[in-house]
Amino acid sequence: MAPDSTPLPPALDYAGTLSVLIAEPIDVGPTPEGHRRIIPITGGTVTGPRFTGRVLAGGADFQTLHSPELTQLEARYAIETEDGAVISVDNAALRSGSTDAMARLLAGEPVDLAEIYFRCAVRLRTSAAEWEWMNRTLFVGSGERYPDRVVVHLFAVA
């Protein structure tokens, strides 16, 4: 690369969409780090060109509301592919928007996707040999929050 040339960004390869079903939030309340909430994960689906399957119940999304405009999310759960492989999901995300839009979102009301910034970095890990490529791949995604689920469009960083 010549010293005056601009580096090219890595390509993104659409891997699939996770539709993660959620239960009512558990409100921990204000803590020294921010307002904490735990959102139980109850199931869901995975559909896409790189893998399909289902989201297993038992995970959770651990949220820190840093301000009325900014929430940090750390979701951990598992998915099972159609061929029976189990994949661990660690999803670190930021969700932000205006005070009004975020308040409506937290109240479980529908909010126009254009009003919310929701991006994530996702690590997938598995012991299944046929899915080992996931252990060596970084993923990024864009998220959407609905009253009963979170949708994450997942892209492999090439």
VOKE-152613 format. One record per residue (C-alpha): residue in one letter; x, y, z. Coordinates in Angstrom, 2 decimals. Layout:
N
+------+---------+---------+---------+
| rest |      xx |      yy |      zz |
+------+---------+---------+---------+
|    A |       X |       Y |       Z |
...
+------+---------+---------+---------+
***
This chain:
158
+------+---------+---------+---------+
| rest |      xx |      yy |      zz |
+------+---------+---------+---------+
|    M |    0.00 |    0.00 |    0.00 |
|    A |    1.35 |    3.40 |   -0.95 |
|    P |    1.80 |    5.83 |    1.97 |
|    D |   -0.84 |    8.23 |    0.62 |
|    S |   -3.51 |    5.63 |   -0.22 |
|    T |   -6.53 |    4.96 |    1.95 |
|    P |   -6.82 |    1.40 |    3.28 |
|    L |   -9.88 |   -0.54 |    2.18 |
|    P |  -12.33 |   -1.61 |    4.89 |
|    P |  -12.88 |   -5.34 |    5.38 |
|    A |  -15.76 |   -6.86 |    3.46 |
|    L |  -18.84 |   -8.11 |    5.28 |
|    D |  -20.53 |  -11.40 |    4.39 |
|    Y |  -24.16 |  -11.80 |    5.50 |
|    A |  -24.31 |  -14.92 |    7.70 |
|    G |  -27.86 |  -14.92 |    9.01 |
|    T |  -30.52 |  -13.32 |   11.15 |
|    L |  -31.16 |  -14.24 |   14.77 |
|    S |  -34.67 |  -13.62 |   16.10 |
|    V |  -34.25 |  -13.90 |   19.87 |
|    L |  -37.40 |  -14.20 |   21.97 |
|    I |  -37.30 |  -12.44 |   25.33 |
|    A |  -39.24 |  -12.42 |   28.60 |
|    E |  -40.12 |   -9.49 |   30.85 |
|    P |  -37.03 |   -7.61 |   32.11 |
|    I |  -35.74 |   -8.15 |   35.61 |
|    D |  -35.04 |   -4.64 |   36.90 |
|    V |  -32.04 |   -4.63 |   39.23 |
|    G |  -32.20 |   -0.85 |   39.54 |
|    P |  -29.55 |    1.86 |   39.89 |
|    T |  -26.04 |    0.64 |   40.73 |
|    P |  -22.70 |    2.49 |   40.87 |
|    E |  -22.10 |    1.49 |   37.21 |
|    G |  -25.58 |    2.49 |   35.97 |
|    H |  -29.13 |    1.18 |   35.97 |
|    R |  -29.02 |   -2.61 |   35.51 |
|    R |  -31.55 |   -4.90 |   33.84 |
|    I |  -31.49 |   -8.60 |   33.00 |
|    I |  -33.59 |   -9.78 |   30.05 |
|    P |  -34.20 |  -13.57 |   30.01 |
|    I |  -33.90 |  -15.26 |   26.61 |
|    T |  -36.63 |  -17.85 |   25.99 |
|    G |  -35.94 |  -19.15 |   22.47 |
|    G |  -35.98 |  -18.03 |   18.87 |
|    T |  -34.73 |  -18.84 |   15.39 |
|    V |  -31.67 |  -18.45 |   13.19 |
|    T |  -32.13 |  -18.18 |    9.42 |
|    G |  -29.64 |  -17.32 |    6.74 |
|    P |  -27.22 |  -18.44 |    4.07 |
|    R |  -24.39 |  -19.49 |    6.43 |
|    F |  -26.41 |  -21.28 |    9.13 |
|    T |  -29.91 |  -22.02 |   10.37 |
|    G |  -31.25 |  -23.35 |   13.62 |
|    R |  -32.89 |  -22.30 |   16.85 |
|    V |  -32.02 |  -20.13 |   19.84 |
|    L |  -32.04 |  -22.20 |   23.02 |
|    A |  -33.82 |  -20.98 |   26.13 |
|    G |  -31.71 |  -20.18 |   29.18 |
|    G |  -29.54 |  -17.25 |   28.18 |
|    A |  -29.91 |  -13.60 |   29.11 |
|    D |  -29.11 |  -10.08 |   28.02 |
|    F |  -27.38 |   -8.11 |   30.78 |
|    Q |  -27.99 |   -4.41 |   30.26 |
|    T |  -26.49 |   -1.27 |   31.74 |
|    L |  -28.44 |    1.92 |   31.12 |
|    H |  -25.65 |    4.50 |   31.30 |
|    S |  -27.93 |    7.43 |   30.51 |
|    P |  -31.42 |    7.99 |   29.11 |
|    E |  -29.82 |    7.91 |   25.63 |
|    L |  -27.31 |    5.03 |   25.93 |
|    T |  -27.61 |    1.34 |   26.85 |
|    Q |  -24.77 |   -1.19 |   26.86 |
|    L |  -25.83 |   -4.80 |   26.28 |
|    E |  -24.02 |   -8.07 |   26.91 |
|    A |  -26.07 |  -11.07 |   25.79 |
|    R |  -24.97 |  -14.67 |   26.31 |
|    Y |  -26.91 |  -17.62 |   25.02 |
|    A |  -26.67 |  -20.68 |   22.77 |
|    I |  -28.02 |  -21.69 |   19.40 |
|    E |  -28.45 |  -25.16 |   17.98 |
|    T |  -27.93 |  -25.64 |   14.25 |
|    E |  -30.20 |  -27.84 |   12.14 |
|    D |  -27.57 |  -30.59 |   12.28 |
|    G |  -27.45 |  -30.52 |   16.11 |
|    A |  -24.28 |  -28.50 |   16.73 |
|    V |  -24.41 |  -26.16 |   19.73 |
|    I |  -22.87 |  -22.70 |   19.32 |
|    S |  -22.20 |  -20.28 |   22.16 |
|    V |  -23.10 |  -16.65 |   21.43 |
|    D |  -21.44 |  -13.67 |   23.17 |
|    N |  -22.98 |  -10.45 |   21.89 |
|    A |  -21.63 |   -7.06 |   23.04 |
|    A |  -23.76 |   -4.16 |   21.80 |
|    L |  -24.53 |   -0.48 |   22.09 |
|    R |  -28.02 |    0.90 |   21.69 |
|    S |  -28.65 |    4.63 |   21.64 |
|    G |  -31.24 |    7.16 |   20.57 |
|    S |  -33.02 |   10.27 |   21.73 |
|    T |  -34.33 |   10.34 |   25.29 |
|    D |  -37.88 |   10.04 |   23.96 |
|    A |  -37.16 |    7.13 |   21.58 |
|    M |  -35.23 |    5.18 |   24.22 |
|    A |  -37.98 |    5.72 |   26.82 |
|    R |  -40.57 |    4.33 |   24.38 |
|    L |  -38.30 |    1.38 |   23.59 |
|    L |  -37.77 |    0.56 |   27.28 |
|    A |  -41.53 |    0.82 |   27.85 |
|    G |  -42.03 |   -1.92 |   25.25 |
|    E |  -43.55 |    0.40 |   22.66 |
|    P |  -42.71 |    0.13 |   18.96 |
|    V |  -40.05 |    2.59 |   17.79 |
|    D |  -39.05 |    3.39 |   14.20 |
|    L |  -35.73 |    1.65 |   13.45 |
|    A |  -34.30 |    4.92 |   12.10 |
|    E |  -34.55 |    6.43 |   15.60 |
|    I |  -32.27 |    3.87 |   17.27 |
|    Y |  -28.58 |    3.09 |   16.74 |
|    F |  -28.13 |   -0.61 |   17.63 |
|    R |  -24.81 |   -2.23 |   16.63 |
|    C |  -22.97 |   -5.24 |   18.01 |
|    A |  -19.80 |   -7.31 |   17.97 |
|    V |  -20.54 |  -11.03 |   18.21 |
|    R |  -18.31 |  -14.00 |   19.00 |
|    L |  -19.51 |  -17.48 |   18.12 |
|    R |  -17.78 |  -20.54 |   19.60 |
|    T |  -18.36 |  -24.25 |   19.14 |
|    S |  -16.72 |  -27.65 |   19.52 |
|    A |  -18.43 |  -29.00 |   16.37 |
|    A |  -15.80 |  -29.69 |   13.70 |
|    E |  -18.04 |  -28.70 |   10.78 |
|    W |  -18.65 |  -25.30 |   12.34 |
|    E |  -15.07 |  -24.66 |   13.49 |
|    W |  -14.75 |  -21.75 |   11.04 |
|    M |  -16.93 |  -19.73 |   13.43 |
|    N |  -14.23 |  -19.94 |   16.11 |
|    R |  -11.85 |  -18.13 |   13.72 |
|    T |  -14.28 |  -15.48 |   12.48 |
|    L |  -15.33 |  -12.10 |   13.85 |
|    F |  -18.94 |  -11.07 |   13.41 |
|    V |  -20.65 |   -7.70 |   13.53 |
|    G |  -24.31 |   -6.96 |   13.40 |
|    S |  -27.15 |   -4.52 |   13.43 |
|    G |  -29.97 |   -4.97 |   15.88 |
|    E |  -33.66 |   -4.25 |   16.12 |
|    R |  -35.64 |   -4.26 |   19.39 |
|    Y |  -39.30 |   -5.24 |   19.43 |
|    P |  -41.58 |   -5.74 |   22.46 |
|    D |  -41.21 |   -9.56 |   22.38 |
|    R |  -37.87 |  -10.12 |   20.65 |
|    V |  -34.53 |   -8.79 |   19.51 |
|    V |  -33.49 |   -9.28 |   15.88 |
|    V |  -29.78 |   -9.32 |   15.00 |
|    H |  -28.60 |   -9.31 |   11.38 |
|    L |  -25.19 |  -10.99 |   11.55 |
|    F |  -22.25 |  -10.41 |    9.17 |
|    A |  -18.92 |  -12.25 |    9.07 |
|    V |  -15.94 |   -9.90 |    8.74 |
|    A |  -13.96 |  -11.11 |    5.73 |
+------+---------+---------+---------+
***
